Amino acid sequence: MSSDKSEVSLIRFNGKNYSAWAFHFGIFVKGKEAWGHVDGSNPAPDKNKDKDQHAKWEVKDAQVMTWILGSVEPNIILNLRSSQTAAQMWTYLKKIYSQ
């Protein structure tokens, strides 16, 4: 059994518990060595200069986006559809829900 199946037991973000969810999600993603995809400090490599690295970055970013989508309520997911990266999703959620 893949560890990816059992690892996400995150607090589910419901629109009212942003602080607890963001704290928990941040620790989870840092533990997966993927925080740079969330905070934007690991931007996509130039596709024209290094296609392989860009492809690997896209796979990792899609994984982080999946973790975000899997930890929020369905009604919030619709607001994230226009996001192209995990960092865009994170920024949107932080802007709208943090206090």
DSSP file (Angstrom, degrees, kcal/mol; ACC not computed):
  #  RESIDUE AA STRUCTURE BP1 BP2  ACC     N-H-->O    O-->H-N    N-H-->O    O-->H-N    TCO  KAPPA ALPHA  PHI   PSI    X-CA   Y-CA   Z-CA
    1    1 A M              0   0    0      0, 0.0     2,-0.1     0, 0.0     5,-0.0   0.000 360.0 360.0 360.0 132.7    0.0    0.0    0.0
    2    2 A S    >>  -     0   0    0      1,-0.1     3,-1.1     2,-0.0     4,-0.6  -0.392 360.0-133.2 -68.1 142.6    1.3    3.4   -0.9
    3    3 A S  H 3> S+     0   0    0      1,-0.2     4,-1.3     2,-0.2     3,-0.4   0.748 102.6  71.5 -67.9 -22.1    2.1    5.8    1.9
    4    4 A D  H 34 S+     0   0    0      1,-0.2     4,-0.5     2,-0.2    -1,-0.2   0.783  91.3  58.9 -63.7 -26.4    0.3    8.5    0.0
    5    5 A K  H <4 S+     0   0    0     -3,-1.1    -1,-0.2     1,-0.2    -2,-0.2   0.873 116.2  29.0 -71.5 -37.8   -3.0    6.7    0.7
    6    6 A S  H  < S+     0   0    0     -4,-0.6    -1,-0.2    -3,-0.4    -2,-0.2   0.518 102.6  78.3-103.2  -5.8   -2.8    6.9    4.5
    7    7 A E  S  < S+     0   0    0     -4,-1.3     2,-1.4     1,-0.2    -1,-0.1   0.762  72.3  80.3 -80.7 -24.1   -0.7   10.0    5.1
    8    8 A V        +     0   0    0     -4,-0.5    -1,-0.2     1,-0.1    -4,-0.0  -0.661  40.0 137.4 -93.0  91.3   -3.3   12.7    4.6
    9    9 A S        +     0   0    0     -2,-1.4    -1,-0.1     2,-0.0     3,-0.1  -0.377  35.8 155.1-119.3  47.9   -5.2   12.9    7.9
   10   10 A L        -     0   0    0      1,-0.1     2,-0.2    60,-0.1    11,-0.1  -0.322  55.4 -91.1 -78.6 156.7   -5.2   16.6    7.8
   11   11 A I        -     0   0    0      9,-0.2     2,-0.5    10,-0.1    -1,-0.1  -0.479  48.8-120.6 -58.7 134.4   -7.7   19.0    9.5
   12   12 A R        -     0   0    0     -2,-0.2     2,-0.4    -3,-0.1    60,-0.2  -0.732  20.3-130.5 -86.4 124.0  -10.3   19.6    6.8
   13   13 A F  B     +a   72   0A   0     58,-3.5    60,-2.4    -2,-0.5    63,-0.2  -0.618  30.2 173.2 -77.5 124.7  -10.6   23.3    6.0
   14   14 A N        -     0   0    0     -2,-0.4    -1,-0.1    58,-0.2    58,-0.1   0.309  58.6 -95.3-115.0   6.5  -14.2   24.4    6.1
   15   15 A G  S    S+     0   0    0     61,-0.0     3,-0.1    58,-0.0    -2,-0.1   0.251 118.6  61.6  98.4 -12.5  -13.9   28.2    5.6
   16   16 A K  S    S+     0   0    0      1,-0.1     3,-0.2     2,-0.1    -3,-0.1   0.515  94.0  56.2-120.7 -11.9  -13.9   28.9    9.4
   17   17 A N     >  +     0   0    0      1,-0.2     4,-2.5     2,-0.1     5,-0.2  -0.190  60.6 136.4-117.0  40.0  -10.8   27.1   10.7
   18   18 A Y  H  >  +     0   0    0     79,-0.2     4,-3.5     1,-0.2     5,-0.3   0.904  68.9  53.4 -56.8 -46.9   -8.1   28.6    8.5
   19   19 A S  H  > S+     0   0    0      1,-0.2     4,-2.0     2,-0.2    -1,-0.2   0.925 113.9  40.5 -59.0 -48.5   -5.6   29.2   11.2
   20   20 A A  H  > S+     0   0    0      2,-0.2     4,-2.4     1,-0.2    -1,-0.2   0.920 118.2  48.1 -66.3 -43.5   -5.6   25.6   12.5
   21   21 A W  H  X S+     0   0    0     -4,-2.5     4,-3.3     2,-0.2     5,-0.3   0.939 111.8  48.4 -63.3 -47.3   -5.8   24.1    9.0
   22   22 A A  H  X S+     0   0    0     -4,-3.5     4,-2.5    -5,-0.2    -1,-0.2   0.891 112.4  49.9 -61.8 -40.4   -2.9   26.3    7.6
   23   23 A F  H  X S+     0   0    0     -4,-2.0     4,-1.8    -5,-0.3    -1,-0.2   0.949 115.7  41.8 -61.7 -49.6   -0.7   25.4   10.6
   24   24 A H  H  X S+     0   0    0     -4,-2.4     4,-2.2     1,-0.2    -2,-0.2   0.917 116.0  48.3 -66.0 -45.0   -1.4   21.7   10.2
   25   25 A F  H  X S+     0   0    0     -4,-3.3     4,-2.7     1,-0.2     5,-0.2   0.902 108.8  55.0 -63.8 -40.9   -1.1   21.7    6.4
   26   26 A G  H  X S+     0   0    0     -4,-2.5     4,-2.3    -5,-0.3    -1,-0.2   0.908 109.2  46.5 -59.1 -43.7    2.2   23.7    6.6
   27   27 A I  H  X S+     0   0    0     -4,-1.8     4,-2.1     2,-0.2    -1,-0.2   0.925 112.2  51.5 -64.2 -44.2    3.8   21.2    8.9
   28   28 A F  H  X S+     0   0    0     -4,-2.2     4,-0.8     1,-0.2    -2,-0.2   0.935 112.9  44.0 -57.7 -49.2    2.6   18.3    6.7
   29   29 A V  H ><>S+     0   0    0     -4,-2.7     5,-2.2     1,-0.2     3,-0.6   0.875 110.9  53.5 -69.3 -37.9    4.0   19.9    3.5
   30   30 A K  H ><5S+     0   0    0     -4,-2.3     3,-1.6    -5,-0.2    -1,-0.2   0.886 105.1  56.0 -62.0 -37.1    7.3   20.8    5.1
   31   31 A G  H 3<5S+     0   0    0     -4,-2.1    -1,-0.2     1,-0.3    -2,-0.2   0.733 106.6  50.2 -65.5 -22.2    7.6   17.2    6.2
   32   32 A K  T <<5S-     0   0    0     -4,-0.8    -1,-0.3    -3,-0.6    -2,-0.2   0.299 114.7-119.1 -95.9   7.0    7.3   16.2    2.5
   33   33 A E  T < 5S+     0   0    0     -3,-1.6    -3,-0.2     1,-0.1    -2,-0.1   0.873  86.0 110.5  56.6  41.2   10.0   18.8    1.6
   34   34 A A    >>< +     0   0    0     -5,-2.2     3,-1.6     1,-0.1     4,-0.8   0.208  26.6 113.7-128.4  14.2    7.5   20.6   -0.6
   35   35 A W  H >> S+     0   0    0     -6,-0.4     4,-2.6     1,-0.3     3,-0.9   0.834  70.6  66.9 -59.0 -32.9    7.0   23.9    1.2
   36   36 A G  H 3> S+     0   0    0      1,-0.3     6,-2.2     2,-0.2     4,-0.7   0.770  97.0  54.7 -60.3 -25.9    8.6   25.9   -1.6
   37   37 A H  H <4 S+     0   0    0     -3,-1.6    50,-0.5     4,-0.2    -1,-0.3   0.798 111.7  44.9 -74.8 -29.1    5.7   24.9   -3.8
   38   38 A V  H << S+     0   0    0     -3,-0.9    -2,-0.2    -4,-0.8    53,-0.2   0.928 120.2  35.6 -80.8 -48.6    3.3   26.4   -1.3
   39   39 A D  H  < S-     0   0    0     -4,-2.6    -3,-0.2    51,-0.1    -2,-0.2   0.502 107.9-117.5 -88.4  -2.2    5.0   29.7   -0.5
   40   40 A G  S  < S+     0   0    0     -4,-0.7    -3,-0.2    -5,-0.3    -4,-0.1   0.496  80.8 120.9  84.9   2.9    6.3   30.2   -4.0
   41   41 A S  S    S+     0   0    0     -6,-0.3    -4,-0.2     1,-0.3    -5,-0.1   0.591  72.1  55.5 -78.2  -8.0   10.0   30.1   -3.0
   42   42 A N  S    S-     0   0    0     -6,-2.2    -1,-0.3    -7,-0.1    -2,-0.1  -0.696  82.0-174.8-119.8  77.0   10.5   27.1   -5.4
   43   43 A P        -     0   0    0      0, 0.0    -6,-0.0     0, 0.0    -2,-0.0  -0.224  36.5 -82.2 -71.3 162.7    9.3   28.5   -8.7
   44   44 A A        -     0   0    0      1,-0.1    10,-0.1    -7,-0.1     3,-0.1  -0.391  47.4-115.8 -63.8 135.0    9.0   26.4  -11.9
   45   45 A P        -     0   0    0      0, 0.0     2,-0.3     0, 0.0    -1,-0.1  -0.333  45.9 -82.1 -64.7 155.6   12.2   26.0  -13.8
   46   46 A D    >>  -     0   0    0      1,-0.2     4,-2.3     2,-0.1     3,-0.7  -0.452  36.2-149.5 -62.9 119.8   12.3   27.5  -17.3
   47   47 A K  T 34 S+     0   0    0     -2,-0.3    -1,-0.2     1,-0.2     7,-0.1   0.833  95.3  53.5 -62.4 -33.3   10.6   25.0  -19.6
   48   48 A N  T 34 S+     0   0    0      1,-0.2    -1,-0.2     2,-0.1     3,-0.2   0.729 114.2  40.9 -75.5 -22.4   12.7   26.1  -22.5
   49   49 A K  T <4 S+     0   0    0     -3,-0.7    -2,-0.2     1,-0.2     2,-0.2   0.787 132.6  12.6 -95.6 -31.9   16.0   25.7  -20.7
   50   50 A D     X  +     0   0    0     -4,-2.3     4,-2.3     1,-0.1    -1,-0.2  -0.648  58.9 175.1-150.6  86.1   15.4   22.4  -18.8
   51   51 A K  H  > S+     0   0    0      1,-0.2     4,-2.5    -2,-0.2     5,-0.2   0.865  82.9  53.0 -61.9 -38.9   12.3   20.4  -19.8
   52   52 A D  H  > S+     0   0    0      2,-0.2     4,-2.3     1,-0.2    -1,-0.2   0.938 111.5  44.1 -65.3 -47.0   13.1   17.5  -17.5
   53   53 A Q  H  > S+     0   0    0      1,-0.2     4,-2.4     2,-0.2    -1,-0.2   0.888 113.7  51.9 -64.8 -38.3   13.4   19.7  -14.4
   54   54 A H  H  X S+     0   0    0     -4,-2.3     4,-2.4    -8,-0.2    -2,-0.2   0.922 109.4  49.6 -63.4 -43.5   10.3   21.6  -15.4
   55   55 A A  H  X S+     0   0    0     -4,-2.5     4,-1.9     2,-0.2    -2,-0.2   0.907 111.5  48.6 -62.4 -42.9    8.3   18.4  -15.8
   56   56 A K  H  X S+     0   0    0     -4,-2.3     4,-2.2     1,-0.2    -1,-0.2   0.896 110.9  51.0 -64.0 -40.0    9.5   17.1  -12.4
   57   57 A W  H  X S+     0   0    0     -4,-2.4     4,-2.7     1,-0.2    -2,-0.2   0.912 108.5  51.9 -63.6 -42.4    8.5   20.4  -10.8
   58   58 A E  H  X S+     0   0    0     -4,-2.4     4,-2.4     2,-0.2    -1,-0.2   0.889 108.6  50.7 -62.3 -39.7    5.0   20.2  -12.4
   59   59 A V  H  X S+     0   0    0     -4,-1.9     4,-1.9     2,-0.2    -1,-0.2   0.938 112.8  45.6 -63.1 -46.8    4.5   16.7  -11.0
   60   60 A K  H  X S+     0   0    0     -4,-2.2     4,-2.2     1,-0.2    -2,-0.2   0.902 113.0  50.4 -64.4 -40.9    5.5   17.8   -7.5
   61   61 A D  H  X S+     0   0    0     -4,-2.7     4,-2.6     1,-0.2    -1,-0.2   0.896 108.8  51.8 -65.4 -39.3    3.3   20.9   -7.7
   62   62 A A  H  X S+     0   0    0     -4,-2.4     4,-2.2     2,-0.2    -1,-0.2   0.873 107.9  53.2 -63.3 -36.5    0.3   18.9   -8.9
   63   63 A Q  H  X S+     0   0    0     -4,-1.9     4,-2.0     2,-0.2    -2,-0.2   0.931 110.3  46.3 -63.3 -45.4    0.9   16.6   -5.9
   64   64 A V  H  X S+     0   0    0     -4,-2.2     4,-2.3     1,-0.2    -2,-0.2   0.899 110.8  52.7 -65.2 -39.9    0.8   19.6   -3.5
   65   65 A M  H  X S+     0   0    0     -4,-2.6     4,-2.9     1,-0.2    -1,-0.2   0.898 107.8  52.3 -61.1 -39.2   -2.3   21.0   -5.3
   66   66 A T  H  X S+     0   0    0     -4,-2.2     4,-2.4     2,-0.2    -1,-0.2   0.893 107.6  51.6 -63.2 -40.6   -3.9   17.6   -4.8
   67   67 A W  H  X S+     0   0    0     -4,-2.0     4,-0.6     2,-0.2    -2,-0.2   0.919 111.4  47.5 -62.4 -42.8   -3.1   17.7   -1.0
   68   68 A I  H >< S+     0   0    0     -4,-2.3     3,-1.5     1,-0.2     4,-0.3   0.967 113.9  46.2 -61.2 -52.2   -4.7   21.2   -0.8
   69   69 A L  H >< S+     0   0    0     -4,-2.9     3,-0.9     1,-0.3    -1,-0.2   0.845 110.5  54.3 -61.0 -33.8   -7.8   20.1   -2.7
   70   70 A G  H 3< S+     0   0    0     -4,-2.4    -1,-0.3     1,-0.2    -2,-0.2   0.597 108.4  49.7 -75.5 -10.5   -8.1   17.0   -0.6
   71   71 A S  T << S+     0   0    0     -3,-1.5   -58,-3.5    -4,-0.6     2,-0.3   0.268  99.5  74.4-113.9  11.2   -8.0   18.9    2.6
   72   72 A V  B <  S-a   13   0A   0     -3,-0.9   -58,-0.2    -4,-0.3     5,-0.1  -0.898  87.7 -97.2-121.7 154.9  -10.7   21.5    1.9
   73   73 A E    >>  -     0   0    0    -60,-2.4     3,-1.7    -2,-0.3     4,-1.2  -0.327  38.1-111.9 -65.0 148.9  -14.4   21.3    1.7
   74   74 A P  H 3> S+     0   0    0      0, 0.0     4,-1.0     0, 0.0     3,-0.1   0.818 114.7  60.4 -54.7 -35.7  -16.0   20.8   -1.7
   75   75 A N  H 34 S+     0   0    0      1,-0.2     4,-0.3     2,-0.2   -61,-0.1   0.754 105.5  49.1 -67.2 -21.4  -17.6   24.3   -1.8
   76   76 A I  H X> S+     0   0    0     -3,-1.7     3,-1.0   -63,-0.2     4,-0.5   0.782  97.2  69.9 -84.4 -30.1  -14.1   25.9   -1.4
   77   77 A I  H >< S+     0   0    0     -4,-1.2     3,-1.9     1,-0.3     4,-0.5   0.882  90.2  61.2 -55.5 -40.9  -12.6   23.8   -4.2
   78   78 A L  G >< S+     0   0    0     -4,-1.0     3,-0.9     1,-0.3    -1,-0.3   0.837  99.1  56.5 -57.7 -33.2  -14.6   25.7   -6.9
   79   79 A N  G <4 S+     0   0    0     -3,-1.0    -1,-0.3    -4,-0.3     3,-0.2   0.634 104.8  53.6 -72.5 -13.2  -12.9   28.9   -5.8
   80   80 A L  G X< S+     0   0    0     -3,-1.9     3,-1.8    -4,-0.5    -1,-0.2   0.457  76.6  99.1-100.1  -2.8   -9.5   27.3   -6.6
   81   81 A R  T <  S+     0   0    0     -3,-0.9    -1,-0.2    -4,-0.5    -2,-0.1   0.804  79.7  54.4 -58.0 -32.6  -10.2   26.2  -10.1
   82   82 A S  T 3  S+     0   0    0     -3,-0.2    -1,-0.3    -4,-0.2     2,-0.2   0.605  83.8 108.5 -79.7  -9.3   -8.5   29.2  -11.7
   83   83 A S    <   -     0   0    0     -3,-1.8     3,-0.1     1,-0.1    -3,-0.0  -0.481  47.6-170.8 -70.7 134.0   -5.2   28.5   -9.8
   84   84 A Q        +     0   0    0     -2,-0.2     2,-0.3     1,-0.1    -1,-0.1   0.612  68.8  29.6 -97.5 -17.4   -2.4   27.2  -11.9
   85   85 A T  S  > S-     0   0    0      1,-0.1     4,-1.8   -20,-0.0     5,-0.1  -0.910  80.1-111.4-139.3 164.2    0.0   26.4   -9.1
   86   86 A A  H  > S+     0   0    0     -2,-0.3     4,-2.7     1,-0.2     5,-0.2   0.886 118.2  56.9 -61.8 -39.4   -0.1   25.3   -5.4
   87   87 A A  H  > S+     0   0    0    -50,-0.5     4,-2.6     1,-0.2    -1,-0.2   0.881 104.8  51.2 -62.4 -37.8    1.3   28.7   -4.5
   88   88 A Q  H  > S+     0   0    0      2,-0.2     4,-2.2     1,-0.2    -1,-0.2   0.899 110.7  48.8 -65.6 -39.9   -1.6   30.4   -6.2
   89   89 A M  H  X S+     0   0    0     -4,-1.8     4,-2.6     2,-0.2     5,-0.2   0.947 112.9  47.3 -62.2 -48.1   -4.0   28.3   -4.3
   90   90 A W  H  X S+     0   0    0     -4,-2.7     4,-2.6     1,-0.2     5,-0.2   0.914 111.6  50.2 -60.7 -45.0   -2.3   29.0   -1.0
   91   91 A T  H  X S+     0   0    0     -4,-2.6     4,-2.5    -5,-0.2    -1,-0.2   0.909 110.9  49.5 -61.9 -42.6   -2.2   32.7   -1.6
   92   92 A Y  H  X S+     0   0    0     -4,-2.2     4,-2.5     2,-0.2     5,-0.3   0.950 112.6  46.2 -61.2 -50.1   -5.9   32.8   -2.5
   93   93 A L  H  X S+     0   0    0     -4,-2.6     4,-2.6     1,-0.2     5,-0.5   0.904 114.1  48.7 -61.6 -41.5   -6.9   30.9    0.7
   94   94 A K  H  X S+     0   0    0     -4,-2.6     4,-1.7    -5,-0.2    -1,-0.2   0.923 112.6  48.1 -64.4 -44.1   -4.7   33.0    2.8
   95   95 A K  H  < S+     0   0    0     -4,-2.5    -2,-0.2    -5,-0.2    -1,-0.2   0.913 120.0  36.5 -63.4 -44.2   -6.0   36.3    1.3
   96   96 A I  H  < S+     0   0    0     -4,-2.5    -2,-0.2    -5,-0.2    -1,-0.2   0.867 129.5  25.8 -79.5 -38.3   -9.6   35.3    1.7
   97   97 A Y  H  < S+     0   0    0     -4,-2.6   -79,-0.2    -5,-0.3   -78,-0.2   0.638  91.1  96.3-110.9 -15.9   -9.7   33.4    5.0
   98   98 A S     <        0   0    0     -4,-1.7    -4,-0.0    -5,-0.5     0, 0.0  -0.473 360.0 360.0 -77.8 151.6   -6.8   34.5    7.2
   99   99 A Q              0   0    0     -2,-0.1    -1,-0.1     0, 0.0    -4,-0.0   0.384 360.0 360.0-123.2 360.0   -7.6   37.1    9.8
